[in-house]
Amino acid sequence: MKIAVFSTKAYDRRFLDEENEKHNHEIDYFEAHMRVASAPLAKGYDAVCVFVNDTLDESTLEILKQGGTSVIALRCAGFNNVDLQAAQRLGMLVVRVPAYSPYAVAEHTVALMLAMNRKIHRAHNRVHDGNFALDGLLGFDLHGKTVGVVGTGKIGEVFIRIMKGFGCHVHAYDIAVNPACEAVGAKYVDLPTLFETSDIISLHCPLNPDTHHMIDEVAIERMKKGVMIINTSRGGLIDAAELIAGLKTGKIGNVGLDVYEEEADLFFEDLSGKVIQDDVFARLLSFPNVIITGHQAFFTSNALQNISDTTLTNISLVEAGKPCPNLVVPEALKA
Ligand code: NAD
């Protein structure tokens, strides 16, 4: 197929080109994000390959369809950025990469948690500055603490296994119980109980209308004083303004974020030297007890190889008219 890859970085091109030796698709790379303004660039391409911060709303999809595109290949798991109903109406197929490395994301979650708890970012800067004082670097033992895990799918399960290795108690919440999590000792509780009992809360559920702003003023009010909140899932799970309010009162002790609701204009770009226009994000950056990474939890060589492999295999299966296990079907149509 003739494929237009959007939001391309050098690493995408490297891994896709390597994998394409097995598939022989005709691939062109575009640095632009996919949205209404850039959609005409895809004219004449059978498939469009996009990432997390591309926008495939109805208007964008209509332009793509007029240009001859029939396949949307997401090189990510989440599909909250695609209007699936519109894609269905236009007869476009949407494929995704449901799993590329739950280990990459779960391990990055742990990295944020440990760095935040032991203030590694601040300690690193201090030591480089010849300051070996320990004041302000006090952490706590993870052993024996209760970790609340919201979403116990592939990533949540790996994260729970790691936490059990640390000797933590795990309280879990999901709309569907994962028996493998129970088998390693996670205890399923309702969401308010998870908020009330956890020392650390980590989010691993998808963003959808039910989970949007699940961490809001009411949820924060229920939490233990000094709670640590980690989000490596999707920014929209947290109301960032309420998070800031909780940090200011000291109710929230530590925050680790790999995602941010308005990240599309920030993440994956080198904006050094530019003025950040998002005041909420700038305020979050100003807290000593907040660590933010720019949506890099997935970013391991293993994951990039798996993403490229699955993406091109998805497109090859669709081209051959064979069933593709990674087709995204709107919920209403599943029923
Ligand atoms: P998954 O589908 O295996 O698991 C998601 C789990 O969330 C499922 O068990 C599902 O039942 C549960 N869930 C759905 N609705 C829920 C609700 N209302 N409340 C609680 N739980 C609910 O997905 P996964 O592979 O584990 O990925 C989890 C999320 O991680 C993805 O949705 C994606 O947003 C995010 N992610 C982030 C990165 C990154 O680089 N930061 C990379 C990959 C995935």
Residues whose N, C-alpha, C, O or C-beta is under 5 A from the ligand:
A	BS01	NAD	A77 G78 P98 V105 V150 G151 T152 G153 K154 I155 G156 Y173 D174 I175 A176 H204 C205 P206 L207 D210 T211 T232 S233 R234 D258 H295 Q296 A297 F298
